[in-house]
């Protein structure tokens, strides 16, 4: 049996830190990929082990300095490999360090019990067997927890307050869990190996729980904000539909009056003025006398309103629509889906200087008992994807992608799906929904 089983071997500590640096790198968006990423992670292990072995001979007064150097090496690898800023890298290294401390303490507590109580026999290989088993279990559990966030397309936007909070947790956890090595006379320290392990493991576990409670709190707020934003988008487009319907009714009344005025204007003696009046009225009729007949009055109002906007913005908007196919959908869903899709297309083509390239096409038809909604527009601006999700180019960062997200939510509500194609400068959004009889 070795003389000292209280202190975790430095190479085991270094391997633990390497494992959980790898954990946060896998769970995060990468700055580097491929062989470069593999090379950086692979070289970090022997480098960290060498550093920990060298600093293991430092006097106790310099122990904290040596630990700080090890944490800095972890931070450096995370910053180089992950697509995060300085604040994000600091947050992630604190998270990796606390999980590593818990994992090392837990596995070594069980290892001490196994050697000291169960077998009474020691062999160096058993250290690595225990470490491999426990780290694999904790790594896998953590991966599934993180995968929950990835599946829901949640990306943590790390703020200064988050960094300060997790650093506070890290410092408190590390200080309390290692107090027995500095002062055995304090109320929360001990000289008994078993009690030292209990204190370290429980304090480190509390640190891990606090970190993920903070994460869950942010995730819940994010989900709530997403839901509120989507509900607001639905309501806004429904309100637009209602106001557009009222406006169109008023315009139609006005057009009816204008037609009666044509007879009076023709009696104008001054031929030049008469022609000017006629030209002006005819232009108004052409612009605002647009009537769309899709076969479904809800869509008629939306398409007519959007077409009027396209005329004002010199956009060519063409459509072929069988509106009767949409009768199984709610008015709110129809107004939000088509409102978001057409608004996005208008916003995109408005950035094109050449008027003949300002093109939007819309088609609604059935295919094999499926409803196909296809909205196309020509584009020249760069499209930005974040975690596989197309983000908006609007100025409000927190609302990026809500238009597309709203459309996907509506499609999924009816058992459908959404696909996007961006080949040859044509943005093509397809919504495929089973037709409800």
N, C-alpha and C positions, 0 to 999 in steps of 0.2 A: 504494500500500500504506500503511495507517495506521502511525503511528509506534510504537504499542504494541499488540502482539497477545498479550502475556503475560497481562495482566489482563483478565478477563472483564468486559464492559460491565455496569454496575450494573443497567440495565433488563433484561438477559438474566438476571442473577442473581435479580432480583425476580420475573420471569416463571417461572423454574424453581421458586422457592419457592411460588408461587401454584399451579402445576400439581400439585405433590405435596402441598400442603394439600388440594386438590381430591381427590387420590387417596385420602388417609386418610379424608376425609369420606365419599366414596362407599363405602368399605370398612367403615364403622362404622355403628352404629345411630344414628339422627338424633334430636336434640332438637327441631329445627324442620324443617319440610318445605314443599313447594310453593313459592310465589312468595317467601316470606320467605327460604328457603334460597337460592334463585337470586339474590335481591337482595344478600344478604350476601356470597356468593362473588363476584358480579360487581363489587361495590364494592371488594372487597379488592384486586383487581388494580391499578387505578390508584392506590389509596392506598399499596400496597406499593412500586410503581415510584417514586412521588413521594418516599417516605421514603428509598429507597435512593439516589436521585439527590441528595437534599439532604445525606445523611450522607456521600456520596462525596467531598465537599469538606472533610471533617473531617481534622485532622492524624492521622498514624499512631498517635500515643499514645492517641487516642480511638477508634481503629478498632474495638477489641473492644467498647467501649461501644455503638457504632453497630450492630454485629452483634447484640449482645444485644437491642437495641430491635427489630430486624427479627424475631428469633426470638420475642420476646414478642408481636408482632402476629400471627404465625402461631399461637401458642398461644391467643391470645384468640379468633381465628376458630374454631379447633377446639373450644374449650370452649363457645362460644356455639351452634355448630351440631350437635355430637355429644353423644349421651346418655352422658356420662362425668363422673366427678368430677375433682377437681384432679389427683390422681395419674394418672388415665387420660389427661387432656389433656396432661400433661407427657410421658408415655410416647409418645403419638402424635406430638407435635411433634418430639421427638427422632428418631423414626423418619422423619418427613417431611423433616426437615432433613438427615439423613445421606443419604437417597436423592436429595434435591435436590442436595447437594454432589457426589455421584458423577455424577449425570446432567449437571450443568453442566460438570464437569471433563472427562468423557468426550467430550461433544459438542464442547467447545472444543479439546480435543487433536486431534480429527480435523479440525476447522475450520482450525486452525493449520497442520496438515500439508497440507491442501488448498490453502490460500492461499500458504503459504511455499515448498512443494516442488512441487506439481503444476501450478498455474496461474500463480502469481506475480501474479495480478490480484485486486483487492479491490473489492467493492461492498457497501454496507451491507445490501442486501436478502438477501445470501447468509448473513449471520449468522442471520437469522430462519428462513431455509429449513432450515439445518442444525439449529437448535434445534427446529423443528417436527418434523423427521424423527426425530431421536434421542429427543425426549421422548415422541413417539407410540409408538415401539417399546418404550421402558422402561415407560411407563405401561401399555401393553397387556400386557406380560409380567408386571408386578406385579399387574394386575387378575386374570389367570388364576391366579396363585399364591394370591391372596386368595380367589378364587372356590372354590378347593379347600376352604378352611376353611368357607366359607358353605354349600357343598353338603352338608357333613357336620355342619351345625348346630353348629359349634364357635364358641363365643364366648369370647375371652380374658378371664379375670378378672384384671385387672391389680393386682398387689400392690406394696407399697413396694419390695420387693427387686427386682422387675422394673423399676420406675422408676429405681432407683439404678443398676442394671446398664446400662440403655440410655443413661442420662445419662453414665455413665463412658465408654461406647463413643463417644458423640457428642463429648465433650470431647477424648478422646484422638485421634480421627480428625481433628477440626477442627484441633487443635494441630499434629499431625505433618504433615498435608497442606499447611498454610499456613506451615510453619516457614521455607521458603525466602524468603518475603516479609519475614520479621523478622530472620533471621540466616543468611546464606549460608555461614558458616564452620562450621556444625555438621556432624557425620558423616552426617546424614540430610537434608541440604538441598543446594541447587545454585543456581548462577547461570545455568545453561544453560536456555533455555525448554523444549527437548525433555525434559530430565531433570526439570524442575519438573513438567511435565505427567504424566510417568510416575509420579513419586512421588505426586502428588495423586490421580491416577486409581486407582492400585493400593491406596493407603491407604483411599480412600473405598470401593472395592470390598470390601476386607476388612471395613470397617464394616457394609456392607449384608449381607454373608455372615454376620457374627456375629449381627446382629439376627434374621435368618431362621433361623439355627441355634438360637437361643434359642427362637424361636417354634415350630420343629419339635419341639424337646425338650418344650415344654409341651404341644403337640398330641399327641405320642406318649404322654405321661403321662396326658393326658385320655382318650385312646382306651383305654389300658390300664385306667384306673379305671372307665370305662364298661363294659368287658367284664367286669371282676371284679364290678361291682355287679349286672349282669344275670345272671351265673352264680350269684351269691349269692341273687338273687331267685328264680331257677328252683329252686335247691336248697332254699331255705326253704319254698317252697310244696309241693315234693315231700315234704319232711319233715313238713309239716303234714298232707298227705294220709295219710302212713303213720301218724302219731300219731292222727289222727282215726279212721282205720279201726280201730286197736286200741281206742280209747276207745269207739267205737260197739259193738264186739263185747262189751266189758265191760258197757256199758249194757243191751244186749239180754239178757245173762245175768241182770242185776239185775232187769229187767222181768219176766222169766220167773219169778223167785222171788217177786216182788211179787204176781203174779197168783195164786199158790198161797196167799199170805198173806191174800188177800181172804176166803177161806172162813173162816179163823180169826177174822178181825176181825168178821165178820157175827155171830159167836157172842157178841160182847161184850154183857154184860148192860146196861150203861149206854148208853142210846140216844144221848145227846148225844156221848159220847166216840166211840161207834161211827161216828156221822156225821162227826165231825172227822177220824177216821182214814181213813174212806173218801174224804172230800173231798181230803185231802192226797195220798193214793195216786193218785187219779184225775188230780189236777193234774200229778203227776210223770209219769204215763203219757202225758198229753196233750203235755207239754213234751218228753219225752225218748223217747217211743215213736214219733217221726216216722220213717217209712221212705219214702224216695224211690225210685221205680222209673222211671229214665230210659231203660232199655234197655242201659245200659253201666255196669258196677259201679264203675269209677273215678269217673265223674261222680256216681253215687249217693252215694258217701262225701262228696264235696266239697259237693254241694248240701245234703245232710242237715246237715252241720256248720255251714254258713253259715245255714241256716234256723233252727237252734237259737239261734245268736247273734242273729238278727233277732227271734226271740220274746223273748229276754231284754231286747232294746233297744226293744221296742214298735215294731217295723218290720214293715209288711205286705210280705211277699216272695211274689210270684206267679211261676210259671214254667210254660212249655210246652216240653218238650224231647224231641227224638228223639235219644237218646244213641248209637244205633247208627251215626249219621253220623260220629261222632268216632273210630271204631275205627282209622283210618289214622294218627292222631296219637299221639305218644309220651305216656306217663303224665306225665313231667316237664312237657311243653309244655301238656297239658290242665290240670294242677294249677296251673301258673303263670299261664296265661291267665285261667282262671275265678277263681282266687284273687285275682289283682290287680284284675280288673274288679269283682268283687263287694265286695271290701274297700274299693275306692275309693268305690263307691256307698254302702256302709254308713257310711263316714266322713263322706260328704257329708250324708246324711239325718239322721245323729245330731246335726247342728248345727241342725236344725229343731225348734222348741219345740212346735209343734202336731202331736200324734201322728197325726192323720188325714192329714197331708201326708207322713208318712214312708213313702214308697212306692218299691218296687223291682220292676221287671219284667224277666224274662229269657225269651228265646225262642231255640230252636235248631231250625232247619228247613232244608230244601233248596229251592233255586229255580233251575231251569234248569241242573242239574248243578253248582250252586255251594252251598257250605255257608254259611248265614247265621247268625251269632251276634249277637244284639241285646240289649244290656243298657241299661235305662233307669232313671233315678231322678229324682225331683223334687229341685230344689235352690233355695236362697235366697241362698247366699253368692256373693260376686263371684268370677268366674273370671279368672285372670291368664294372659295369653299373653306369651311372651318369644321374639322372633324367629320368630313363627308357631307356637311349640310351647306347648301347655298345660302350665303348671307346677303342681306340687303345692302344697298349703297346709300341708304338714307343716313342723315346725320346723327340720328338718335341711336347710339351704340346698343343700348339695352333692348331695343326693339328689332334688332336685326333678325331677319328670317321669319317674322311672325306671319307675313302674308302667305308664304309657302307652307308654313306650319299649319296655318288655319285651313288651307285647302286640303292638306293631308289629313287633318283631323276630321273634316267633313267626309272625305272619301272613305276613311276607315270606319266611320259611323255607319255607312251603308254597305260595309263589307267589300269596299273597293281599294284601289291603290293609286299612287301617283308616280309617274316617271318623267324624267327631264332629259332632253337631248340638246346639246349645244354645238352640233357639228356645222361647219360652213357658215358661221355667223348667223345661224338661225336658232333662236331659243324656242324649243318646242316643249310645251307642257301638256302631258296627256293624263287625263283622269279616266279611269276605267272602273265602272260600278255595275254590279249585277242589276238588271232591271226588275224592280219589285212589281209584281202583278197585283 
